[in-house]
Amino acid sequence: MTTNRLPIYGVQLVRERSLMSEVKVIRSADDASDVMTQYLDGADREHFVVILLDTKHRVRGIHTVSIGSLDASIVHPREVLKPAILGNSSGIIVAHNHPSGDPTPSPEDIAVTRRLAEACKIMGINLLDHIIVGDGRYSSLQALGYM
């Protein structure tokens, strides 16, 4: 019989830095937009972000899932849900910026939102909204009826 070494892994969420913000509880799309506008200030490429929330919608953390090009970002549900699971999040809000400044959702934005909503439902994590920010304005896919 051959003996093999099996790797043993430990998985953890690591705090990289902090963001000063007056918003500690997300009560509305306005609150989420405020956090994202501050977090993504000056971004010249599209950033897809997940806001981790506890059961009372208090912000537990923010994680950048991907940084794309000027007009696109690759998003997969497992990469969005990984920090939510590791952070013991009850719910999440996803968000991204449109460097063009126009926060109107694209067909791809809507498709990603629907795919994420299905994955979140399976995992038992509430997807509360998808916020798109740009030039001091935002769109809420929840408010627009896409969720």
C-alpha positions as CSV (number, residue, x, y, z in Angstrom):
1,M,0.0,0.0,0.0
2,T,1.3,3.4,-1.0
3,T,1.1,6.3,1.5
4,N,0.2,9.7,0.0
5,R,0.4,13.1,1.6
6,L,-3.0,14.8,1.6
7,P,-3.1,18.6,1.8
8,I,-5.1,20.0,4.7
9,Y,-6.4,23.5,4.0
10,G,-7.7,26.3,6.3
11,V,-9.9,28.9,4.8
12,Q,-10.4,32.4,6.2
13,L,-11.5,35.9,5.3
14,V,-8.7,38.4,5.7
15,R,-9.3,42.1,6.4
16,E,-7.2,44.1,4.0
17,R,-8.1,47.7,5.0
18,S,-11.0,49.8,6.3
19,L,-13.2,52.5,4.8
20,M,-14.6,55.4,6.8
21,S,-18.3,55.6,6.3
22,E,-21.3,57.0,8.2
23,V,-23.5,54.2,6.7
24,K,-23.4,51.2,9.1
25,V,-26.8,49.8,8.3
26,I,-28.2,49.5,4.7
27,R,-31.8,50.5,4.9
28,S,-32.3,51.5,1.2
29,A,-30.7,51.6,-2.2
30,D,-29.6,55.2,-1.3
31,D,-27.5,53.8,1.6
32,A,-25.9,51.1,-0.6
33,S,-25.2,53.7,-3.3
34,D,-23.5,56.0,-0.8
35,V,-21.2,53.2,0.3
36,M,-20.4,52.1,-3.2
37,T,-19.9,55.7,-4.5
38,Q,-17.3,56.3,-1.8
39,Y,-15.7,52.9,-2.2
40,L,-15.4,53.1,-6.0
41,D,-14.4,56.8,-6.1
42,G,-12.0,57.4,-8.9
43,A,-12.2,53.9,-10.4
44,D,-11.4,54.1,-14.1
45,R,-12.4,50.5,-14.8
46,E,-15.5,48.5,-13.9
47,H,-15.4,47.0,-10.4
48,F,-17.9,44.3,-9.3
49,V,-18.3,44.4,-5.5
50,V,-20.2,42.5,-2.9
51,I,-21.4,44.1,0.3
52,L,-21.6,41.6,3.2
53,L,-24.6,42.1,5.6
54,D,-25.7,40.5,8.8
55,T,-29.3,39.7,9.7
56,K,-30.0,43.3,10.6
57,H,-28.4,44.6,7.4
58,R,-25.4,46.0,9.1
59,V,-22.4,46.1,6.8
60,R,-19.9,43.3,7.8
61,G,-17.5,44.1,5.0
62,I,-17.0,44.9,1.3
63,H,-15.2,42.6,-1.2
64,T,-14.1,43.4,-4.8
65,V,-15.0,40.3,-6.7
66,S,-13.5,41.4,-10.0
67,I,-11.9,44.4,-11.8
68,G,-12.7,44.4,-15.5
69,S,-12.1,46.7,-18.4
70,L,-13.7,50.0,-19.3
71,D,-17.0,48.4,-20.0
72,A,-17.1,44.8,-18.7
73,S,-16.3,42.7,-15.7
74,I,-16.3,38.9,-15.4
75,V,-18.6,37.7,-12.6
76,H,-19.3,34.2,-11.5
77,P,-21.7,33.3,-8.6
78,R,-19.1,31.2,-6.8
79,E,-16.7,34.2,-6.6
80,V,-19.6,36.4,-5.3
81,L,-20.8,33.9,-2.7
82,K,-17.3,32.9,-1.4
83,P,-16.8,35.9,0.8
84,A,-20.5,35.8,1.8
85,I,-20.1,32.3,3.1
86,L,-16.7,32.9,4.7
87,G,-18.1,36.1,6.4
88,N,-21.2,34.3,7.7
89,S,-23.4,36.8,5.8
90,S,-27.1,36.6,6.0
91,G,-27.5,38.8,2.9
92,I,-25.6,40.6,0.3
93,I,-25.9,43.5,-2.0
94,V,-23.9,43.4,-5.2
95,A,-22.8,46.6,-7.0
96,H,-20.6,47.8,-9.8
97,N,-19.7,51.0,-11.4
98,H,-20.1,52.1,-15.0
99,P,-17.0,54.3,-15.8
100,S,-19.0,55.8,-18.6
101,G,-21.0,57.6,-15.9
102,D,-24.4,56.2,-17.2
103,P,-25.8,53.8,-14.5
104,T,-28.5,52.3,-16.8
105,P,-28.3,48.5,-16.5
106,S,-27.2,46.6,-19.6
107,P,-28.8,43.3,-20.7
108,E,-25.7,41.6,-19.3
109,D,-26.2,43.3,-15.9
110,I,-29.7,42.0,-15.8
111,A,-28.6,38.5,-16.8
112,V,-25.9,38.4,-14.1
113,T,-28.4,39.6,-11.5
114,R,-30.8,36.9,-12.3
115,R,-28.1,34.2,-12.2
116,L,-26.8,35.5,-8.9
117,A,-30.4,35.6,-7.5
118,E,-30.8,31.9,-8.3
119,A,-27.4,30.9,-6.8
120,C,-28.2,32.9,-3.6
121,K,-31.5,31.3,-3.2
122,I,-29.9,27.8,-3.4
123,M,-27.3,28.9,-0.8
124,G,-29.7,30.5,1.6
125,I,-28.2,34.0,1.3
126,N,-30.5,36.9,0.6
127,L,-29.6,38.9,-2.5
128,L,-31.1,42.3,-1.6
129,D,-30.2,44.4,-4.5
130,H,-27.8,45.1,-7.4
131,I,-26.7,48.7,-7.5
132,I,-25.0,50.3,-10.5
133,V,-23.2,53.6,-9.8
134,G,-21.9,56.3,-12.1
135,D,-21.4,60.1,-12.1
136,G,-23.3,60.7,-8.8
137,R,-26.3,58.7,-10.0
138,Y,-27.3,55.1,-9.5
139,S,-29.7,52.4,-10.6
140,S,-31.2,49.8,-8.3
141,L,-32.1,46.6,-10.2
142,Q,-34.5,45.7,-7.3
143,A,-36.4,49.0,-7.7
144,L,-36.4,48.5,-11.5
145,G,-38.1,45.1,-11.1
146,Y,-35.3,42.9,-12.4
147,M,-35.1,40.9,-9.1
